[in-house]
Structures are given as structure tokens and as C-alpha cells.
Amino acid sequence: MKFELENGQTIDTAAMGPEERHILQKLLAWQSLVDSVAGFREKVTQALAAGWNGSGPVGLSPGLSRVIREMERQVAKRLSANRTP
């Protein structure tokens, strides 16, 4: 899977480990379900702490960090678009 960042850069998850890809899959689901950016950040923290398949905590690599920041930006954009004036 490839993520395009706001600046046009592309992050390819093929370069990530299975633990990181699993976390991103979880976060893709949460991205559309959370009702705040803080809620999304909480899910990120939980996912990184839990890891994948009992693997334990997963570190935040530069690529994973950039994708998570982009996802957070998209959450904020979705929430601001859904606000009624």
C-alpha cells in the first residue's frame, strides 16, 4: 500500500515491517471512526503499545511516523468538514 502525503511524497508500506503494516491497518479503520484528533492519537498510542500478534511495543520509524501524521491531518480535515456552521 502506498500513502501519499500532503507534500506529494509517497510512503510505500512495502518498506515497513509486518508489525508496522498491521498497525497502519488498525489505524485506517480508526481514522474514520474517531470523533477527535485526540481520540485518534489515543488509538495510535494503544496500537503502538500492543504491537502485532503479541509482539509487544512497536517503535515509531520515520516512515510510520510520517504516515501517522498524515492520517492525523486527514482526521482533522474530516472533522472540520463535518462541523455545522
N, C-alpha and C positions, 0 to 999 in steps of 0.2 A: 504494500500500500504506500502511496506517496501523499505527503501533505504539502500543500503549497502555502507558504507563509505570506503575510501581508506585503512584505517587501519583494515578493516574486521568487524568493529562494524556495527550493524544493527539498524536503527531507524524505528520504526513502527508508522505510522501516526494514527493508531487507538488510540494511547495515546494522540493525539492532539485534539484540539477543531475544530469545523467546520470552523471557520474563518481561522485558520492556514492551514487546508487542502485545502481550496479554494485558498489561496494564492499560495500554492505549485502547484496546478493545473495550475494556470496562469503562474507561473514561468517555469513549464515544457514546455509549449508552447514557451515561450520567449527564453528558453535555446538553442533551435535550430535555432532561428531567428536572434538573435543579432549578430552584427559584431564586437563586442569588449567586453572585460570584464567590462569596464567602462559602456557600454550600458546595460549590464546585471545588474550591481549594481544600475543603474538608475531605471530599471524596478522593482527591489526589493524595492527600496525606495518608488516608486509610489504605488506598491501593498500594502505595509505595511501601508502607509498613507490612502489609500482609504478603506481598510478593505473589508468586505464582506457584500453585500446586504445593503449598507448604514450604516453599523455598526460603521464606523469611524476607527481610527487608531488601528492597532493590534500590540501588544508588541512582542518582539523577545524572545521567550522562548529558553532555551538551546537546545532542540531537533530541533526546527525550524532553529535556528542559525547554527547548525552543518550540517543540510541538505542543507541549502543555501550555506554554504562554499563548500560543496562537489559539488553542481551544478556549482558554480563558477569555481572550479577546472576543471570540465568537459568542461565548455565553453572554458577555456584557452587551454585545450588539443585539443579540436576540431579545434580551430582557428590556433593553431600551426601546426597541421597536414595538414591543408588546404593551408598553405603558400607554394608558389612555390620557390624553391631554386634559 
